[in-house]
C-alpha cells in the first residue's frame, strides 16, 4: 500500500530541513549504533562525507579514553532506558583533531515499543567552552586576588546591603570571620550616630554609580578606625542591579600623620604669625617713636616759629607809644609788626592746610588759568624776599604754555612754596631759576637754585610732613617743614607729581612739578584770575553801614578801624544777642559776624537773623579763625578766614555789598 501524498511531501520537506542545517550534526543511528543518515551539518562538524561514515559505528567519533570506558555503548543504553541522554565532552574529527561538543541522543521506537534506532544531535561548542573556561579561570584568578588582598576589605553586598562575600583583608581590618558576617547588613560596621549613612550611601551609589566617604567605622571588638570607603553599584548586562562592590581601607595611621602634620603646620603658622605680629609691633613702636620724635620736634619748631615773630610784635607794640610818628623808627616798627603777623598767618595757614589734607577736607576749585601768569604771580610774590638776600630770580618759560584747568590759588601756592624754599636755602647773592615747558603729555614747572643742596640720604623724605634736614636746636633756617608736603598733596590732587633732585650738599637743588596734559588747554580766553591789584583807596566803602559782631575786643577794634578807614559807618557789638537787639532798631547794609562766640555762635545768630522778616535778604559775611564747614548751607554771602589782610578784607566786602564797584 503506497504512502499518502501529503505524508510523502512532509517527509521530503523534513529531510530537506535537516539536510540544510549547518550548525548541528543531525543523523540517525541504528539500534546498535551504526550511522544510517548524515546531514550537511554533520559533514561540516565531523569532516566525514556521507559515503565515508554511513554504516560505521558512531564510536569512531570518541577518543581512546571514552572507548575504553565504553561510553558510546553506555549512552545508547541510557537513551534506550530513559528516552534520551545529554552529554558534553571531547570528540574526534576525521582529521584527528579534537573538539568539544554538546550531544543529545534520543531513542526511536516502533509501534510495538521495540528500539528502532536513535536520533543524535551534536553541536560544536569548542569556542563557547574556551570562553567559559577563560572566564572561569579569570574569575578564579580574581577571586584569588581579592581573597589574598590584606590591606583592603573588598566584598560584595546584595541589593539590600547584606554582605555576600568576604575577603581576608576584610577579616583583618574588621575582625569578622566570613561565617560571622556573611548575610548580615553592612550597617554593622557603622557607629550608632552614623546609622543614617548606610541607606544614604546605597541611594547615592544607585543614582550616581558610586559613592566615596571617609569616617569612623567599628570593628568586631568595638574599637574604631578611620576608613576610606568606596561603594560601587553593580549591574548585569540587562541593567538590573545585582548588588554593590564595597572597598574599605583603614587609613587611621595616615589620618593621624596628617593631623600631626596639620598640627605642626598650625604651630608653625602660629609661630610665624606671632613673629610677624612681634615685627609689626616693633615696627609700630618704631613708627610711634618716630612720630613722637617728629611731633616733639614739630612742637619745638612751632613754638620757636610762633614766638620769634611774636617777640618783635610784642616788643614794638610796647615801644610804639613812646616813638614819635615822624621818627624813622616808627615806620620800621610798623613794618616789623606787619611782617611778624604775616609770618604767623602763613604758619597757621600751613598747619590748617595739613589738617585739611589729613582729614580729607581740602577741596579744589578748578578754573581756567593761564600757566605763565600763575608762574609770574608767584615770582612777584617772593620778589621782596629774594631782593632782601640779593638773590636773582630768572625765568625761562617756553612759548605757548597754554591754559590749564586747575585751582589757581593752590597752583600758585605750589610755585610760591618752591620759590620761597629755594630763596630760603640759597645764600646771599645766589640765583634761582624758574623754567616751564610743555611736552606732548605734560606741563613741567621746575625751580632750580644754587643753594645748599640736599643730602642724598634725606632726598626720600623731602615731601614728608614735619621732616627737616636740620634739628630744631641747631637749625639755621626757619619754617615748620610743612611746605613741601603740601606741595606734593596739591600736585597729586591735580593728577600730577613732584620730584626733587640734588647732586649733594653745596650743589643746589631742582624741584619739578609735572601736570598731565589732560589738564591743559591750548587756546581760549582765560577766566579772570583771582590775583587783582591791591586796593588802597580809603573811600571805597563810604556810605555803607556795617554791623560788626565779634566777642574779641582787640579783633573788633582792629576791624572797626579798618572799615572806618575805608569810609564805612561801623556799629560794633560784642554778642549775637546784642546784634539782634541793634537790628531790631536799625538795618545796616551789611552784617559781619564772628563764628566762635559764647552763648550764641555765628551760625545760630545767622539762623535767628534769617528767621526774622527783615533779615531774610540782609547780606551777612562770616569772619572766623575756623574754616567753613564744607557742604553746609550757612546762610552767608561770604566766608572769610582770620587772619586776613585789611586791604583784602575791604576787597571782599566790596564784592558782597557793592558788586557794581568791584
Secondary structure, 3 states (H helix, E strand, C coil): CCCCHHHHHHHHHHHHHHHHCCCEEEEEECCCCEECCCCHHHHHHHCCCHHHHCCCEHHHHCCHHHHHCCHHHHHHHHHHHHCEEEEEEEEECCCCCEEEEEEEEEEEECCCCCEEEEEEEEEECHHHHHHHHHHHHHHHHHHHHHHHCCCEEEEEECCCCEECCCCHHHHHHHCCCHHHHCCCEHHHHCCHHHCCHHHHHHHHHHHHCEEEEEEEEECCCCCEEEEEEEEEEEECCCCCEEEEEEEEEECHHHHHHHHHHHHHHHHHHHHHHHHHHHHHHHHHHHHHHHHHHHHHHHHHHHHHHHHHHHHHHHHHHHHHCCCCCCCHHHHHHHHHHHHHHHHHHHHHHHHHHHHHHHHCCCCCCCEEEEHHHHHHHHHHHCHHHHHHCCCEEEEEECCCCCEEEECHHHHHHHHHHHHHHHHHCCCCCCEEEEEEEECCCEEEEEEEECCCCCCHHHHCCCCCCCCCCCCCCCCCCCCCCCHHHHHHHHHHHCCCEEEEECCCCCCCEEEEEEEEHHHEECCCCCCCCCCCCCCCCCCCCCCCEEEEECCCHHHHHHHHHHHHHCCCEEEEECCHHHHHHHHHHCCCCEEEECCCCCCCCHHHHHHHHHHCHHHCCCCEEEEECCCCCCCCCCCCCEEEECCCCHHHHHHHHHHHHCHHHC
